[in-house]
Amino acid sequence: MSAPSMTLFHNPASPYVRKVMVLLHETGQLDRVTLQHSQLSPVSPVSPDAALNQDNPLGKIPALRLADGNVLYDSRVILDYLDQQHVGNPLIPREGSARWRRLTLAALADGIMDASVTIRYELALRAPDKHWDQWLDAQRDKIRRALAVLEADAIAELTSHFDIAAISVACALGYLDLRHPDLNWRDAHPQLSAWYAHVSQRPSMLATVPKV
Ligand SMILES: N[C@@H](CCC(=O)N[C@@H](CS)C(=O)NCC(=O)O)C(=O)O
């Protein structure tokens, strides 16, 4: 086994980091990466991490420092890079309509993460008397609409391959369970729930269950 050549800024609660970790597992590249944990746990917009800021001026994880010192961010760029670094079947289709469809499903899942993480910041970091309920509800509506589309239109596609789309949706659902169990997302989405129960048993998912 060769020494790790890349450094991943990591936190075990981040759904964006989890996507990268799942892809590393699925493509057999785990031993290429050293994990660098933030001094601050978790990293947040109001607790910047100086070391991270030097590598990613946006102060967000994941960021991936390559052997040559170049740094990649955000998670979509990192996933694309890592998917071009292994010899197995690509997890991001290289071309054609499948590429745009799978990347769009992945973007939908990222949007669920974005809304979920921003709700989390509002609730965990702002004083309760400053919470903006209308804005929180609008974020929850984004999540609900996205889940409804996945349930109605995407189950067969998610089931067909555990690729960029499926990894992203699975990590988004895992984050809902971690931070927003009150949304009870399974109630209105039985097919998505069954699919998620199945893919949650993959070694890559079991090894990356979020921790706080
Ligand atoms: N679009 C980015 C989002 C990354 C992101 O927001 N990560 C969170 C942790 S879950 C973060 O670093 N937050 C710190 C901040 O927003 O300053 C990606 O896909 O990598």
Ligand as a Chemical Component Dictionary entry (heavy atoms), coordinates in Angstrom:
data_LIG
# 
_chem_comp.id                   LIG 
_chem_comp.type                 NON-POLYMER 
_chem_comp.pdbx_formal_charge   0 
_chem_comp.three_letter_code    LIG 
# 
loop_
_chem_comp_atom.comp_id 
_chem_comp_atom.atom_id 
_chem_comp_atom.alt_atom_id 
_chem_comp_atom.type_symbol 
_chem_comp_atom.charge 
_chem_comp_atom.model_Cartn_x 
_chem_comp_atom.model_Cartn_y 
_chem_comp_atom.model_Cartn_z 
_chem_comp_atom.pdbx_ordinal 
LIG N1  N1  N 0 -21.248 23.581 -2.035 1  
LIG C1  C1  C 0 -20.315 23.112 -1.035 2  
LIG C2  C2  C 0 -20.970 23.187 0.349  3  
LIG C3  C3  C 0 -19.995 22.808 1.453  4  
LIG C4  C4  C 0 -20.497 23.265 2.837  5  
LIG O1  O1  O 0 -21.354 24.152 2.949  6  
LIG N2  N2  N 0 -19.933 22.634 3.880  7  
LIG C5  C5  C 0 -20.257 23.053 5.220  8  
LIG C6  C6  C 0 -20.121 21.907 6.201  9  
LIG S1  S1  S 0 -21.429 20.741 6.018  10 
LIG C7  C7  C 0 -19.253 24.123 5.640  11 
LIG O2  O2  O 0 -18.087 23.956 5.422  12 
LIG N3  N3  N 0 -19.740 25.203 6.252  13 
LIG C8  C8  C 0 -18.903 26.270 6.720  14 
LIG C9  C9  C 0 -19.335 27.590 6.157  15 
LIG O3  O3  O 0 -20.377 27.665 5.478  16 
LIG O4  O4  O 0 -18.625 28.562 6.409  17 
LIG C10 C10 C 0 -19.866 21.703 -1.376 18 
LIG O5  O5  O 0 -20.576 21.011 -2.117 19 
LIG O6  O6  O 0 -18.763 21.284 -0.969 20 
# 
loop_
_chem_comp_bond.comp_id 
_chem_comp_bond.atom_id_1 
_chem_comp_bond.atom_id_2 
_chem_comp_bond.value_order 
_chem_comp_bond.pdbx_ordinal 
LIG N1  C1  SING 1  
LIG C1  C2  SING 2  
LIG C1  C10 SING 3  
LIG C2  C3  SING 4  
LIG C3  C4  SING 5  
LIG C4  O1  DOUB 6  
LIG C4  N2  SING 7  
LIG N2  C5  SING 8  
LIG C5  C6  SING 9  
LIG C5  C7  SING 10 
LIG C6  S1  SING 11 
LIG C7  O2  DOUB 12 
LIG C7  N3  SING 13 
LIG N3  C8  SING 14 
LIG C8  C9  SING 15 
LIG C9  O3  DOUB 16 
LIG C9  O4  SING 17 
LIG C10 O5  DOUB 18 
LIG C10 O6  SING 19 
# 
